Amino acid sequence: MSKLWGGRFTKQTNTLVEEYTASIGFDKQLAEEDIQGSLAHVTMLGKCGILPQEDVETIKAGLNKVLDRIREGSVDFSVSDEDIHMNIEKNLIAEVGPVGGKLHTGRSRNDQVATDMHLYLRNRVVALTGMLHEVQAALLGQARENLDTIIPGYTHLQRAQPILFAHHLMAYVSMFQRDVDRLIDSYKRINLLPLGAGALAGTTFPIDRHFVAEQLGFDGVYENSLDAVSDRDFILEFLSHASIIMMHLSRLSEELVLWSSTEFNFIELDDAFCTGSSIMPQKKNPDVPELVRGKTGRVYGNLMGLLTVLKSLPLAYNKDMQEDKEGMFDTVATLEGALQLFAPMIATMKVNKGRMREAVNTDFSNATDIADFLVGKGMPFRQAHEVIGKTVLYCIQNNKYLLDLSIEEFKQFSELFDDSIYHVLQPETVVNARNVYGGTAEPQVQAAIGRAEQTLSAT
Ligand code: ARG
């Protein structure tokens, strides 16, 4: 089969080389964007008087026909046409005849492929922002339901201070908000047009890049033609942001896995989001969060892969850069898969409030508050810390919790104790005592939920 670039060659391409260098197997995902870009390009060629209007109309009609055929699945992409760009051009020429060969006037595959990827990623970033919002909405829903649910808060995975379960969930809402903000910020670097850079130096034709940018909804054009065709920062940035999102999902996954264990028993994931064991009939496994945690690895890998591909690449385009696509597609699919499952999985999870309460009642996470109580009575904090340390040790040795101690027992450790200590030690008192902006007291968490809901409805 003849190549679009065959003129200079006297031999057929080795078939292994064809297979090795082809990208059609994966860049066919860019078909819609490729045709969108070509339609804008050819319209501009007509407007600038580079092609007669009649040819422009023929090419546009042909491109739309090819698009319809691709959509209905009746186009056979061929490895000998290497990539999506040349496959579409071949199909166009087959459709409209030699005039189709005029489409590539003033353009190179180098600025074409970059344009396709900017169009592709721009759409994905918008979609992903929406999916993150869905996860945030599910977390907010659970937070609202759990404004009176207290759990032990942990540091070092040791019980530290009691907190509202809603407050814990809202930490993730904040994390995902930063993710949304990062994606939105990256949009201004994604939404730039490389087309018109030609192979690397620009083009001899009197094209109008700004017109193409406007037609495609880009906010601007690349300043420098070499940069336009060599830049993959926008993909790296996306892969970095995706890695951070996966890291957040993976941390939440780890907590969901822990919380659904018999040892914690804080939550139960809905049956629809769990799987069973082929041998142990009693098992209900949290496969989804486990797999999200596991798939975080490939998303990090895709970032490291592209960073390494780009390292030391001389300007401008090099074939190495074709390696930018599979990792990007894989990251998009992995991220979308995770986010789409997370929203309903969070929304349907059952919170075991009774078990959480039991955990809070059987720990020492209110110890900081008795230390603070003694400080309130005038004792220096260091000394109070020591006194409560001894009180806790006494409790452990006598198989008691702080609330089990009689006032006489308390007074053995300090004369400053009085009956009000029993109120101070209640988990509700402990939680609501942290009434600072961003703290776990119920009014603060309520306000945080309100602010987050507002942000969510504003974007
Ligand atoms: N398939 C190629 C890629 O994805 C398109 C650009 C090819 N340009 C070239 N000069 N060979 O990078």
Residues whose N, C-alpha, C, O or C-beta is under 5 A from the ligand:
A	BS01	LIG	S23 D83 R109 N110 V113 M321 Q322
